């Protein structure tokens, strides 16, 4: 997919080196997107976001301020990534030592990740799952599951069609 720049908003203070951007996507100021990244349609990429080249973002994704998406991340459709969520892609990071390939982290369709959560590499956040703000996710999260805490633990399953107005965390 190549961006039709008439149908994509890229703030003049953003640094976007990819043209793999879907129609209706908005990329705000002080955001950096490296060549090779793929961003779907109707996304909102807020200010101060960094996206590496081996990242795929689906359609209708919201990425709030202060988020970095590192190589190996795959984000499904209709995902919400809250402010200052931290993704990692290397279990044993060392300065000037780079793995041949980074671990694949998958955020499935409809998942939401609350502000300040930390997601370790190589995990899957299941479809429709909710990661509470500040959670530290060390294991994959089942679909339609609410997790919270450090380390993140299962709290309950989320019923079909449930919204935040109906139940609290």
Buried (B, 14 or more C-beta within 10 A) or exposed (E): EEBEEEEBBBBEEBEBEBEBBBBBBBBBEBBBBBEBBBBBBBBBBBBBBBBBEBBBBBBBBBBBBBBBBBBBBBBBBBBBBBBBBBBBBBEEEEEEEEBEEBBBBBBBBBBBBBBBBBBBBBBBBBBBBBBBBBBBBEEBBBBBBBBBEEEBEEBEEBEEEBEEEEEEE
